[in-house]
Amino acid sequence: MMKRGSITVFLALTLGLILSLLSSGLESARMAAARTQILNGMDIGLYSLFGQYNKSFLKDYDLFAVDGACGGKELDLAFVYDNLESYMKPVLKQNSQDLSVEQGGISGYLLMTDLDGEVFYQQAVQYMKETLGSRGAKLLLNKIRNMQKKTIEAEKRGNALEDKGTLENYESEMDSASQKSQALLEEKKKQEEQNRQNQNGFTDGKMLPSVTEEKNLPAKVDNPIPAIRKIRWMGILDLVLPAGKDVSNKKVKKKELVSGRKLESGLAMEDTVKKDGTLISQVLYQQYLMEKLGNYMEPGKGGLRYQIEYIIEKKNSDEANLKAVAKKLLMVREGINAAYLMSDSLMMSQVQALAAAIAAGFLIPPATVVIEGALVLCWAFAESILDVRELFAGGKVPAIKNASNWQLSLQGMPALVDKLDTDRQSDTKGLSYEDYLQIFLLTTSKEQKIEGGMDMIESSFREVEQWDEFRLDCCITALEASVDVKANKRKVFTVAREYHYI
């Protein structure tokens, strides 16, 4: 009997331990299930929140963002969190768990304009990587870089030509010659008056010499420089834009755009984005700008119409930006044309002969070199006007000039205005207006391209969508939320989750 009793007590003690272990295991499993359900609720809440991205913004610019202003003009994080929690609660109520939210909030977020626009920039680059691919990006980079070096050198050469004071020196020499000529004419008038007073043309028995016998007065020479100087004073858009083509009169108030106002900033998530300074990313970004924004050839639908020109020049009107780009193009083409002109012995012999004739005609042979320089500058300028006009007409111009594609003769310069549309030539293998915009963008700083791109996208979206209060610095692209949830009236779980579009 004692043996049977000892066995019963042992079993009772063992069963107690087993039941305790089973209860602990069941409770642990229940709490683990509760924690998993809470995490699922957070995930579904974040997915649902970020699923409310601005669909028009995605359609127009292929950018993902949640409107943190919720249709207003100021960031409303309380509303955003309430929206997130509203998607969590149905998940928490599922199954037999008793889960209730104690408290929660947003612990971090990123806005489209954060890190000086790096968030916006990297979204645009990511889109282009998926669209163009790495191979396409490298091909595009090689193409633009090959054009860029020649263009930069040509622009420097063109600016140097303009800065040398060539026309100022010419003007000084010609003013001096004009004063001498005027003195000769006055002397001739006096002499002729004296000759008229002496009917026979004799004084003291001697014949008075005429002025033309004593001095050589300026002979008439076809000098094209004055005509080109007048043309240079004309408005550049009048010279380079095709006839009948209107210029947009749109303007923006920069203080109302990203670059001109104080921006909202994100919180505690800056370390999740690292700046990308690679050249290939910049090329992808500017290709994005060319695809999504307007320019003179394909004007934008909202805001400024010439948006790429704005990014390059940062002026507040379409006309001012277009004028600045036209001047830039003219400098590039002038440098290219002057380089070829000075390398062509036949063309330079024409220049030298005409310069010598002009100098001799005005009795200033030492000024031949000065006149020669002015002729080169004017000829290169006149040829450049035809080139730039062809670009604005939608044609292409050769990257480098040669005898076969040079358009304007030295003698034809005075009639340049009449030949703007008859003497122009297009080169199917040359560079277009948009090719030059790509080159100018590559030489523009990354910061200016990002800032200008955000300005143009914001202003354009406001007008197209009739949403005057739209702001890029209220567009959320990443968010971290934390929440305290009480499970089964026993334990409080604190969980934190985050979501990024990229």
Steps between C-alpha positions, in 0.01 A plus 500: 500500500783744584662442162174582319462822706851623420437451129179707513671795670782495243253502212310786657816706534606419142160583354504836681831589341381382159180705523696806611738458208213457257325810633819705468553371147144579401525851644834556328355383170197723554722803564719418200185477289388834641835661416487357148148633456610845619791500255267392221267781596785751480612367164151507354449850639822627337429323170149644496626849585768497230252350257329840511775657290406794281391328179515813284853566620599145410333524159663832409846456653537132598569601860347339810391724786224520761348844548593580859292817487188292428377748242599807701812715492672390824638166613243319720677205663221441753256432216755274330543294818125477556468371145768238570332389824162470331646227279665325796194463724300253283805270494538518877137396550539176308521156666444455873771739612401797713726771354458872559715796402625685805694774321704553187650753264734578211862472610659593168420605143662620179367770268563534128717810550716361785881493483498789249271306270701177505182301574332642189818454297542133587138418419545656155830314447345169609216545252746567217712197595194280469399669173831548322714228657870515582613445141278777365622733775866438409435559131322825581784608727764434233302693239453806719858503631639489146294806412561674830876548474481661155212718607672631812814584303294672230307708754824611666642593161185695410504690829869573457435647155232728639712602800811595300356840412544430127210716387586772751853521357356507149261777598783703650708468184207591277410801714856620467486446124168681482642802680792511256261467208285781636808719531591426138149587381508829689839577347362418156203733550729783601725440202206488260370825646835661437501363146157647432622839617778479243312458172804384309619269774831695533652683794822689453536329169487151643227236467339397831518123544173321573466295821456176311834562332671558833333238714319173440148524638322183619390283211168317511543137618219250564553460873260245657595578861258795555206288379588215739549744786144625447373142494678428829290772663177329394311283748647151490162327493400708197809367324485130591132412529310388189260754353154494655608297803366650821691499827323396818432787741464273805668601826541344845543642848812323622427580863196269476703208364731247663811710437353817645312407816578344837435127474358241735756237596484133591581337832759245612527307173772692319748216547285271286594700187860539386592763243572374150771702326568272202505653154284225351225580753515866398462401135201280588349786700536754222352251254206479740471881488508498120220241491275652765547876455445737212739707289472735204454212255236325712360751751373385837128495576510689828709759680783631284492352152879491448584303813838355401615849409394612850710227662805615301455876549271534811321817382137561587352530149496288186622787286800575725600133517467454125704812432777384734514154337505662153800713603673192636440316172627799306824503699551128439437527127713815473793318659457202263469722194790727590723196557427364154519840331849567636616155393385543139775668296269595212247671727773677695656628178163660417487657845855632472441646153181678606663627822790642302262671257295655780813618681642652181170664414490673837870584497575284804723215375629426854142409599487206257543244776224659711262505203591141420404393853169687474423330168567155646275574799219637284518215250495237774213683670294525181552130424399418859172687462409268213603197708297597806199592288515152347506347849193697606327398177536136606796415277851381575837667457841336457708458813805621305496723191681438169505648151198298387265604781605864541202712401575872478747674268705799610326719243157374607526618861328841454190321365489254792155602624349436156663157482405365842262243353645452152868431573449264796602136468409200715736212572327168570808372686547816703379617840145612574372762743414229751849348464643834608258515793633161613856633482411816691327291766809284545707813566241626751560410865308210650355729767363742241352217292325350803369833626388612155337165428298516821398860425368408157322181603329675791386804299389290203304255717323786675372643173417174322318350799355835612650437844652835602604378846695195383847489657779253447620547856170353619547183294594203723721231344597298811357463848575325829222445754498349850203382700426355848240222492361325807450126445235308691497763773836373621801609304576812300697453177690790344569450130656727238493455122604714205423520128691659210396549140862443397 
